[in-house]
């Protein structure tokens, strides 16, 4: 019965430990808001810079597996190249040792009552209380995430203490001690460390469990060293699994992770045991604690990095030779950046979606400009281009909307939620803009096929309308790309001017119709053209309002539109007058 309770305590402690680690890591990523991923994705080919970024990002999120999975996603989507990732992986290998150093504080003992206040047993409950208060008493995403980080750390430490206490029963157990002694065989120790880490998919977690065991049971250096080396190999299972659904470039990143660890283990292990055979290290029979395990873990990763960093190019070639593919194989399509691996960091996934929405907006703007160009000089090839772009925009809408729904299904901040809403609206509006661009191209085709033409005055007025819509599209497209409130604020005044232009042109047409200078048939064509132009400006207005709403904490859509309609907004009135003069129709 005692052993059953011990096993239950061990499993419970491990569950708390893993949950605490995941909660802390996820909250750190949420607090960073996708900035860490953005920094990684924009990395240069400088090895030292890459190494430092890998170290820094992993030290913050405390998971080399998470970092390497990001890299697999970046390479799979074409954001990064294989060669850029290798030095980052090496930095991540050292960054992940930070967790072991945090956990090593569990072994700290204080000689006085005052010093005991600074031990984990004393400050962990305090951190848990502070974290709980921050989560429950604030609406700020940053403060909540900070509280979750503290709670995660506290849960992690409680889990480790629970495992350590439960493992005390094995201290005098001869059968268990004989099992540990068997791990002194380097091959067995490496194998066990590899398998255990592969199962829980985290070297930080497996090293933490090993540290907990060392605080209750005597573990010698001879046992600890090979097990820790194996744990470093086992952690590569996560990027390997992640790369299975990826392209050959993603698989090569995962293979690079494996090679870096395996070659490092072979070199360090071979050198160490060769020296041990020649010199005979006396400390091998001594027992290790949590601190010593952290030292061994860190030393291995530093040594292997120092040895392998100069050979990044060779490691890249080795991965390419192992995972063979066509020399000129390209990324499958424009939507490779919408990688499901990024869903674990919603802020970064939103950023990648925003990049594609911006690209989508540019295509729609170009489509409009090609379409209005057909009014003066119809070209069947350009007409087909507008149709192709409209189909392309439809594909963008489908892919981006589906991905945004996936992001919405994951845990995300209030700001991310607002951005998701904006993007979903923008995608729909941009798709409608491309529809109207195609309608305009069809109007141009009708004019060409029927061999009709507008009067000189109508032609001049249409050119003014076309120019105004072209400008509102350019402003909107730039506002989407830069998420610029100032640019977005220029859209609504111009949209109101475009409405005015439409009314003026229609009134002019009615006058010309009465005078016999125009026909009813041309009136229908003109009405079609003006309606599509005016609808495009309406969709630009919708997009601009979304951008302002997301990027302004105090913005209220209805209040903003009411102020404009009532003439209370001074900035709007100034811009409206400027645009009215610029696009004046007599």
C-alpha angles and dihedrals in degrees: 000000000000091000092048091054089047092052091048090050090049093050091046092048091048091049091052091045094051093042091049091050093049093046092049094046095046092047091049089053091048090049090051088053097212093307094117091053091046091052091049093048092054095050120139126225092258105124097209093048090048091049092051092048092050090049094046097046093046093046088055100045091032096220127099087186091060091048094049092046087054089052091050088053093047093051093042090055095043095247091120137019126236094249092056093057102055098074089043090055090052091051090048090054090061094038091059091062089072089082091057090053091051090050092047088070087074088076094055114119124193125214097203136044090244094054090048087068088069097052121101091249088063105037100036094073089047091052090049092053093047090047093049092050091050092050095046102035104044137062095199112111091214094053092045092051090048088052091049090051090055091045091048092052091047092050090047092052092045090051091050092049090048091052092046092052093046092050091058089088090068094055095094097025108120095198091055091046091053090053090053090048089055088061089065084083100094094220093050093044093050091046094051093046091049095048096045093049092045089055096052092031097222130093089195090057096044092048088049091053089049090050090052090051091050091057092059106028131043109254119179127216087246089062098036099052100059093040091053091047089052091049089059091055093046093058090069090073091084097060089041091056090043092053096053093089093039133091125266091275091058091048090052091055090053090047090051089055090052094046093049091053097040096046090045091052093047094050098042094039093046093047094044097049092043089056090044090055092050102037103019111225109231094200093066091089094049121099123251130219133199091279094052091048090054089050093050092046092050096042092053093052093045093048095047091046093050089050097044104034094084089054099057092122092053091049089052091051091048091054091048092050091049096047103042125195143146113306093230098038108146134199109281099242149332092279098062089106088068089081119166088221088073093058089086087067103043095183091060092043089053090050092052090048090050090054090056092045088054090050089048090052092053092051091050091049091050090047090056093049092050090047096052089046087063091063091074100029116019115208120180092210092054089046088056089048091058089051091049091049091051089053089047091052090051089055090049090052093050096047097042095044091050091050093047089054089053090052090049088057092059130072110278142161127259090254091052089049091054090047091051091053091049093049094048090053093044093050090054093047094048090050090053090049089057089049090054090046089056090048089054090050088052090051088053089050091051091051090049095045094047092042093226129142138196124244119266092257093047090049091052091048092049090053089055091050092047092051093049092050090046090055095047089052092050092050092047093047091051091046090053092048095047098029084229117173093193092056092044088053090062093060101072096054090050091046089056090050090051089053087052091049090053092052092047093050092048091050090049091051091052090052092049090046090056090048092050093244093119139034134233090239091056088046091061091048091048091048090052092050095047093045092053092047092048092047090052089055090049091055090048088054091052091051093048092051090052092052092050092046094052096044097044119067096200099041120128116189097208093046090050093051093044091053090052095047092047092049094240096125107090095190090052092052092052093049092044091055091048093052092043090057093044093052099033119164119191 
